[in-house]
């Protein structure tokens, strides 16, 4: 068991506003975390620090045992898989799906003059197949549906065999069918022993895939609860995080919530 993320009293303050407030958090390589909380809770900022994109204002953050602010980020970032809507917007609309995935090897979002080996293309083709995207390899990224684009982003994020995978609201805006297909794929991937540590931000407990092991609930930049799902994800912790009485139910490992 290897530690991949360690936050000690991490705070982020912008323009006098506290986004994260003294967060303590630890993630090991065999854990799959979901981060929940209302809008403005600090979820995305937390994920950006984990992606080595943002520095804490105070406290200490270590990613893959490298202290943020005291390490070469250009060497660290390729070891981290990161999929988000913001990243998807950087992909040229006319980029072929195969190239969207393959360019992850150079940490660029558009193919230019870099050269790829046969092993890179084979790896990209295999990842596309695993995420049921192989028939779309020649399609332009901008012609894909939201669900297809999100799966391409995840495929791209695991192209380089990252040591930690970060997913920022991967099921947001998807219809029921696309959401369930994505969650089924994510659940299968999360359940594989060789998969890296996974950290996923979402607003809804219904979007927690099978195979996820831990939860972190945030509210107002502070940790409400953190730990194994059974301990951290409860009606009480959701009620505290969202400021509304919440009922939580579980059926065959999937969750649902509604106002009490």
N, C-alpha and C positions, 0 to 999 in steps of 0.2 A: 504494500500500500504506500503510494507516494503522494505527498501533498502538492497540489497544483495551484492553489490559491490561498493566500493568507492575508486578511485585512486586520490590522490592529489600530483601533481608535481612528478610523478613516473618516475624515470630514471633507466636504466640498462646499465652499462658499463663493457665490458669484454676485457681484454688485451688492454686497451686504446681505444677500439672501442665502440661508443655509439650505443646501440641496440634500446633502448627506450629513448626518450628525453622529459622530463617534461610533461608526459601524465596526463590529468585530465579527469575523466570519472566516470559516476555514472549509476548504473543499479538497477531498482526496480523489485520486484518479479512478476509483471504482464507483463514484457517486454520480447520480443524475439529479440535478436540482431544478426546481421550478421557482421562479421569483414572482410573487403576487403582490398587488397593492393598488390603491386608487391612482388616478391621474395625478402627477406631481409628487408622487411618493419618493422618487429618486431611483426607480428601477433602471431606466436607460442609462443614467449616469453611472450607476454601479456597474453595469455591463461594459460601458466604455472604459472604465478603469481596468476591468478584467481583460479587455482587449488591448490594453496599453495605448489607448488613444487619448486618455485624459489622466492628468496627474492629480492626486489628492491635494487639497489645500493644507492639510495637516494629517498626522498619523503616518502609518507605514503600510504600503500595499506591495505584496510580493506575488508575482505571477510566474509559475514554473521555476520557483525558487530564485527569481531575479527581482530585485527591488526596483519598482517603478521610480524613475527619476535618477537612478544611479546605474543604469545599464544601457547597452546599445539596443535601442528599440527596433532598429532595422534588422537585427539578428533575432530578436525575440518575436516580433509579429508574425513571421512565417510559421512559427510553431503553434500559432493560435488560429483556429477556424472561426470565422465571424460572418454571420448572415443576418442582414437587416434590410429594411426598406430603403434606408439611406444609402446603403451600399448598392442596392439594385438600381437606384437612380443614376449611378455613375457608369453603368454599363451602356455602351452605345446601342441604340435600338436596332441597328442593322448588323450587329455582331452575331455570328452563327453560334448556336447553343454549344456545339463542341468546343469552339474557341473560348466562349465565356468560362467554361470549366477548365480548359487547358491553361489559360493565361494565369490561373492561380499559381502555377509553378514559378512565375516571375513576379507575383504580387502586383500585376497590372490588370486593368479592367477592359482593355481593348488591345487586340493583336496588332502589332506594328512591325518592327524589324527583327524581333527576337526569334531565335531558332529553337525548334523543339525536336526532341529525339522520338523515335518510334515508341519507346517505352512510355513517354508522356501521353501520346495519343491513345495507346492501349489502356493506360490507366484511366484516362478521361472517359473512354468508351465503356469501360467496366463500371465506373461509378454511375454513369448515365443509365446503364442497364439496371443497376441495383435500385435506382430510384424511379424506374419505369419511365425513363426519358429517352431511351435509345432511338425510338422512332422520330424523335424531334431533333436529332443531332445536327441536321442540315438546315433547320428552321432559323429564322432571325428572331432574336430575343424579344424584340418589340412586338412580334405577332402572337406571342404566347398569352394564355389566360393568366390571371393572378395566381391561381394555384400552380400552374406550370412554372411560372417565373420563380415562385417561392421554392419549389423543389429544385430548380436549376441553381438557385443561390445556395441551397444546402449542399447540393452535389459539388459545387465549386468550393465551398468551405471545407469539405473533407478530402478534396483532391490531393492535398499534400500530406495526408495522414497526420493531422494536428494532434497535439497532446491534450488540448482542451477545446471543446466546441461550444461556441456561444451563439444563441439564437434569440433574436429580438422580435417577439410577436410573430412567429412564423405562420400562424393560422389566422391572423387578422384579415378581415375583409373577405374571407373565403365563404362560399356557399356550403351548405351542409355536406354535400357529397365530396367536394374538394377538401373540406376540413377533415372529414373522417378518413379519406384516403391518405392524407398527409400524416395524420395522427397514427394510423396503422403502420405506415412506413417508419415513422419516428420511434414508435414503440418497439418494432422489430429491431431497429438499429440500437436502441438503448439497452435492449436485453442481451446483446452480443457481448461476451466477456472481453473481446479484443477492442471494443469501441472505447474512445477516450472519455474523460469526464465531460459531462454535458451540463450546461447551464442555460435555461430557457426562461425568457420573460413572457408573461401573458397577463391578461386582465381577468380571465375566466377559468374557473376550476374545471369546466367541461373540456378545456383544451389541454389538460394534463394527460400525456400519453401513458399507456402501460409501460412498465419498466422503469419509471422514475421513482427515485428512492427518498428524496429529501425536498423540503420546502423552506423558503425564506419569505416571510411576510414583512412588508415595509409600510410605514405610514408617516408622513411628514419627515421623511429622511431618516427615521429611526427604525431599528429592528423591533418588530412586535413579537415574532417567534422565529426560530430557526432550528432545524434538526430533521430527524426521520419524519416522513409524511404523517404517520399515525400520531406523532406527538405534536408536530408544528402546525398541521392543517386541521383545525377543529372549528366548530361553530363559534366558539368563544374567541379564537384568534382572528377569524374573519370578521366577526362583529366589531372587535377592537380596531382592526385595520381599516375597515370601510365606514365605521361610524354609524352602522345600521344593524339592527338585529337580523342575523343571518341563520338560516337552517342549512345544514350540510348533509348530503346523503352520498352513499357509495354503493355502487352495484358492479360486481365483478371487476373491481379495480379501477373503475371510472367514476368520476365525481360529478355532482350536480349541486347547485346552490340557489336559494331564493330567499326573499325577505321573509322573516318569521311573522 
